Amino acid sequence: MIGAWHRFRNLSGGQRRDFFRALYLLPLAGVVVRMRDFQNLQRSLASHRERKHDTACDSSSHLQEARSAAHMIHAASRYGLARGNCLSRSLALCWLLQRRGIAAELRVGGKKSGDAFEAHAWVEVAGVAVNDGEDVGSRYARFDAQASREMLEGK
């Protein structure tokens, strides 16, 4: 635990703020995931995405900032009260980034593993996964909006 405290003390002020924000965003995202259906969740995120995003920064600085925020979300899920799953962690990260004007997109995909179906969520900025390996898009078939709607409606 002392090592974790030393690592925390070495964080920048922005990283500490992200960590504390993540401590309350993770449980909130968990509640939202359980209370809202996927379509409403997508609409809510789309309305945030449609707001004006910062275009003054180049995509490399946005990627760096997004990866740093993803690291703080991960740390908060490890040390905080709410561990969360990939969807709630990705939702919290997406909210955090979109509030900063970074065009973050929540992605959901799936794959078949033997007889089981596995779903996974991640966040992309400028087409690059920021809270997972960059190959996540090749490991999981990404659901598009139409496929997600059909899946939820049981078609």
N, C-alpha and C positions, 0 to 999 in steps of 0.2 A: 504494500500500500504506500510505503514511503517513496518507492520509485515512481508510482503514478502521480504523487503530489509534486515531485520534482519535475516531471514531464509537464504537468499542468502549469507550474510556475514559469516554465520556459516558453509557453505559448504567447503569441501576440495578443494584444487587446481584442482584436477582431475575432481571433479564434476562440478566445474565452467567451465572448458574447455569443458566438455561434453555439458553443457547448451549452451555455445556460438556456439559450432559446430552444435548443434540441431537447433539453430536459422536460420542457412543457409541451413542445410540439409532438413528440413521440406518443405520449398517452392520448393527446387530442386526436392525432391521426388514427390511432387504434380505435377510438370511439367512432370517428367518422366512417371508417371502413366498415364497422359493424352496423351502423345505423343507416347508411345511405346505400342505394343500389349503385352498381358500377356506372350506369348511364348518367345518373345525376353527378357522380364524382367526376366523370369525364367532362360534363358540361361546365361544372364549377371550375375545373382547371383550365378549360378552354377560354372561359371568360377572363381569367387572370392573364392568359397568354395573349389575348387580344389587346390588352392594355399596352401602352407605349413602352417599348423596351429600349434600354440604353444601347445605342449604336455607336457611341463615341469610342468605347473600348474595343480593342481588337479581340477576335475570338480566342487567342491564346491566353490573354489575361482573364477572360471569362472562364476558360477551362481551368486555369490555375485556381481561381477563386472558388469555382464549383467543386473541384477536387478537395480543396481545403475544408469547405463546408461539409462535404460528404464524410471526410475523416472525423469531423466533430460530431456528426450525427451518429457515426459508428461508435465513437467513444462514449457518447451519452447513452447509447443503447447497452453498452457494456457495463458502465458504472452507475447508470441511473436506475430508477424504479421500473420503468417500462422498457423491456427489451425490444418488443416489436418484431414484426416479420418483415420480409422484403417489401411488401406493399406499403405498410405503414411507415417504414424508414424512407422509402422512395417518395411517398407522399409528403412527408415532413420536409425532405430535402427540396422537393419541387416547390413547395410553398415558400421556403426560405429564399431560394434563388429568384423566384418570380417577383417577390417583394422588392428585391434589389434591382429589378429591371433586366435580369438575365433570362433569356428565352429558353427556359428548361422545359423538357417534355417528358412526361411519365410514359414509360413503355411497359407493355405487358406482353409476355410471350409464353409459349408452352412447348413441351416436347414429350414424346412417349418414351418411357424407360421400362422396357419389358412390357408387362401388362398394365403398368401404372402410368397415369398422366401427371406430369409435373408442370406447374405454372410458376412464373417468376416475374418480378417487377424490377425495373431499374430506371434511372434518369439519364437522359441524353442532353447535352449542350452542344450545339453546332454539329449534331450527328455523331457525337462521341459519348460513349457511356462514361459517366463520372463516378458512379458508386459501385462499379463492378468492373470486371475485366473488359478490355476493349473488344474481346471476341464474343461477348454475351449474345450479340445479334446472330452469330453463327451457331451458338449452342442452343438457342431457343428461337422457334419460329414466331416472329412478332405478329400479334393480332392487330389487324387494322380496325378502324372504327366500325365498319360494317360487320366484320366477323365477330367482333365483341358484342354488338347488338344482337346478332342472330344467336350467338351462344347463350346470352342471357334470356332471350325469348324462347329458347328451346327449339329452334328451327333446325 
